[in-house]
C-alpha cells in the first residue's frame, strides 16, 4: 500500500525504521522477531516488488532522536 501511494503521489521514495527501533518502541514484543521482520523480510519483499517496477532500494541517512522517560 505504501508503495502504491508513493508511486501515485509522485514521491521520490519511502523509508521504514530499523528493527532495533521497533524493538525499543514495543518492548513487550519479540525483539528478534521485529528485527528480522523489519531488517530482512520487509526489505526483501519491497526489493522484489520494486525490481518488477524497474526501481531499486538504497540506503538513506536518517537522524533519530531518542526520548527516554
trRosetta pair geometry for C-beta under 8 A, 3 or more apart (Angstrom, degrees):
i j d omega theta_ij theta_ji phi_ij phi_ji
1 4 5.9 -56 -149 37 32 109
1 5 6.3 31 155 -17 66 107
2 5 5.8 -57 -149 38 31 111
2 6 6.2 31 155 -19 66 108
2 14 5.4 122 152 -159 115 162
3 6 5.7 -56 -146 38 30 111
3 7 6.2 28 156 -17 65 108
3 14 6.9 -117 -89 15 55 148
3 46 7.0 172 -67 -137 128 91
3 49 6.4 -128 -35 122 178 136
3 50 7.4 -136 -132 -76 135 80
4 7 5.8 -55 -144 38 30 109
4 8 6.1 24 159 -15 65 111
5 8 5.9 -60 -143 42 27 107
5 9 5.9 7 164 -4 65 116
5 11 7.7 37 117 -5 73 131
6 9 6.2 -67 -138 48 23 99
6 11 3.8 -73 -154 47 81 129
6 13 7.2 -7 -167 179 141 12
6 14 4.9 -98 -73 -47 152 114
7 10 7.9 33 179 -68 26 29
7 11 7.5 -55 -48 38 25 88
7 53 7.7 -95 -98 -166 141 154
11 14 6.4 59 120 -58 145 79
13 60 7.2 154 126 -69 150 142
15 60 5.7 -82 -101 53 126 146
15 62 7.1 151 172 -79 152 128
16 38 6.6 -146 132 -155 119 93
16 42 6.2 -69 75 138 160 150
17 21 4.5 -89 169 72 122 134
17 22 6.0 139 99 -46 116 87
17 38 6.8 -32 92 -167 67 140
18 21 5.5 97 66 7 73 99
18 22 7.6 -141 106 0 41 90
18 35 7.8 14 161 -133 80 72
18 38 6.1 121 -173 127 31 123
18 39 5.9 38 -155 -84 79 97
19 22 5.5 -58 -149 40 41 111
19 23 6.0 44 153 -24 73 104
19 34 5.0 149 -158 126 92 75
19 35 3.2 128 130 -120 143 45
19 36 6.9 95 -115 5 160 27
19 37 6.7 132 -105 58 115 68
19 38 3.7 164 -75 59 77 115
19 39 4.4 -71 -7 -24 120 102
20 23 5.5 -51 -146 34 32 114
20 24 6.6 32 153 -18 63 103
20 35 6.3 43 -60 -104 56 103
21 24 5.7 -51 -149 35 35 111
21 25 6.2 33 152 -20 66 109
21 64 6.8 -124 -96 -142 134 145
22 25 5.5 -57 -144 39 33 112
22 26 6.1 -13 169 22 70 107
22 29 7.7 -45 145 70 92 144
22 34 4.5 -150 105 174 117 128
22 35 7.7 -175 61 -69 105 49
22 38 5.4 157 9 -40 142 155
23 26 6.9 -74 -133 60 22 76
23 27 7.4 63 164 -97 58 49
23 29 7.1 -124 -123 78 56 102
23 31 3.8 65 -145 -139 123 86
23 34 4.8 169 -71 75 77 134
23 35 6.0 -3 -44 -51 130 90
24 27 7.0 -1 -160 -68 29 84
24 66 7.9 -53 149 -129 158 110
26 29 4.2 25 127 6 116 120
26 34 6.8 157 64 -84 117 154
27 31 7.8 -2 -136 -70 48 104
29 33 7.0 -112 157 68 95 112
29 34 5.6 79 116 -47 127 123
30 33 3.6 48 99 14 117 121
30 34 6.5 162 87 -16 63 82
31 34 5.8 -56 -149 36 31 109
31 35 6.3 30 154 -19 65 107
32 35 5.6 -52 -146 37 34 113
32 36 6.2 34 155 -19 66 106
33 36 5.8 -54 -146 37 29 110
33 37 6.2 28 156 -18 64 109
34 37 5.7 -57 -144 39 29 110
34 38 5.9 11 165 -5 67 114
35 38 6.4 -64 -137 47 23 98
35 39 5.4 -9 175 8 64 125
36 39 6.6 -65 -120 51 16 92
36 40 5.3 -36 -167 34 58 120
36 41 6.4 54 140 -16 74 105
37 40 7.4 -43 -84 52 5 78
37 41 4.9 -39 -140 40 46 127
37 42 6.3 58 156 -26 64 97
38 41 7.7 12 -21 47 16 87
38 42 5.6 -4 -136 15 35 132
39 42 7.7 59 -2 40 12 98
39 43 7.0 -16 175 0 30 122
40 43 6.5 -71 -147 42 16 102
40 44 6.1 11 163 -17 59 115
41 44 6.0 -61 -146 37 25 110
41 45 6.3 20 160 -15 64 110
42 45 6.0 -60 -146 39 28 107
42 46 6.1 22 160 -14 66 111
43 46 5.8 -59 -140 43 30 107
43 47 5.9 33 160 -23 67 109
43 57 6.4 96 -159 -155 92 168
44 47 5.8 -53 -143 36 26 112
44 48 6.5 28 156 -20 61 106
45 48 5.9 -55 -151 33 29 111
45 49 6.5 22 154 -11 64 108
46 49 5.8 -59 -147 43 32 108
46 50 5.8 33 155 -21 69 111
46 57 6.4 93 109 -78 106 125
47 50 5.7 -53 -137 40 28 111
47 51 6.1 35 159 -26 63 106
47 56 7.7 21 -140 -152 80 53
47 57 4.9 -62 -94 -8 90 130
48 51 5.9 -52 -149 30 25 114
48 52 6.9 24 152 -18 59 104
49 52 5.8 -56 -157 32 34 110
49 53 6.8 19 150 -7 65 109
50 53 5.7 -67 -154 45 36 105
50 55 4.0 -85 -172 83 92 101
50 56 6.2 145 133 -90 125 16
50 57 6.1 129 55 -45 160 79
51 54 7.6 51 -173 -69 31 18
51 55 7.3 -98 -67 63 25 58
51 56 7.1 54 -87 -95 68 64
